[in-house]
């Protein structure tokens, strides 16, 4: 019973992120203007880095509140919501009332807000209709078995990547990556690999609009450096994250080619730098690329028309 509950929670966590993410797959989001070296801060609302925090229009404001409540670490009181979103109290009250009326959020007896059951229905629909994760799953499992380290599947969402799947390595380690969460694309292996799928002009436009935050001494913090790194990935078919997002974390990543699909995806194998050094990453890089190519090939088969028999 516990295993089924755990699986349902993982599905909910992932599907919720995809449901909210799908409203605008290619918009850049603004990240906090914090240049402090080694500061590892993350936006509480996934998918928003590079995008102005202020939303215009009734729908935009309502969705901003929905995102805020959905991704909060714990249920929020009205004052918490007002303080976090920066909107007038009257506006927040009206938008929360609309969300409550639609069943997208719930108001508990302790006066806190949390996501509603109707949003769970949307999430379940997103989960059942996503073939990328189902196609990638056995290949990720094989990659994890061969490397014994954590593996990830992620999709590009503007200036960030959202994790769709993760299989933990044999040694549990604390990392930012979790199913449904996001990370900046410019300083993660899966992010840069996914960016390599963009046309050169689209990459240049996106890079120019990013607000780079230095998480570690190795973090890329200029559009020019990002374009150079991503261009190299485009040529060799794989790339690395050498403690660029989190201190002590190394990864090798490769893009998943899916022409005709509305996403840009990548996979990675990730481990602690003391165990997975640069030499090991270079040994694994072709294996990661081969795994990504297998996923790409299977996606292409699913997209191809079936010949009349």
Order of alpha helices (4+ residues) and beta strands (2+ residues): alpha-alpha-beta-alpha-alpha-beta-beta-alpha-alpha-beta-beta-beta-alpha-alpha-alpha-beta-beta-beta-alpha
